[in-house]
């Protein structure tokens, strides 16, 4: 197995958080700690499927981000082993994934809300104290004469009414990827950002698991 340093996979994995993978989970309660094995390709899954099935595991399709979340939070998992994502198996330890804990948690909340597993209001309560990145600038201690505040928004429509939402992102890298106008990328508390601009906010509007808080 190939162990990958966090510096390599941080952004690469973020781009694939909603990618479906096949995870093998125990049918019976865990008696000892173990690895969580997931398969990112059908070929890798078919190659190992029989071995897992005869030892009491069942296959379950989940997004890659949720497999990361399981290893981060569940005490009986020590490593995440991914097959089919690279030329050889990749292993990430629980300790390796700790710096991504808040990011992965945000993704799981957004994914659950997108799939109607939790209500939007509940998602906001879980995310309002998290840090997001927006394109623009707030008033801060470092604010100088001549600096301008502002944000990049996105035109939205609901019930025939048009409005603007503040575009937000889960990572600085994601914000930079969609920063076509070269605005400053600024971290901010989600709840404060919504309060400061008195506007709806939309997080990761270019991804399938986007979420908007009106």
HUSULRA-V473043 format. One record per run of one state. SS is the DSSP state (H for helix, E for strand, L for the rest). FROM is the first residue (numbers start at 0). TO is the last residue. If there is no record, write none. Layout:
<<SS/FROM/TO> <SS/FROM/TO>>
This chain:
<<L/0/0> <E/1/2> <L/3/4> <H/5/13> <L/14/18> <E/19/25> <L/26/32> <E/33/38> <L/39/40> <H/41/52> <L/53/55> <E/56/62> <H/63/72> <L/73/75> <E/76/82> <L/83/88> <E/89/92> <H/93/113> <L/114/118> <H/119/126> <L/127/129> <E/130/136> <L/137/148> <E/149/150> <L/151/151> <E/152/157> <L/158/159> <E/160/168> <L/169/170> <H/171/176> <L/177/183> <E/184/188> <H/189/196> <L/197/198> <E/199/202> <L/203/209> <E/210/212> <L/213/213>>
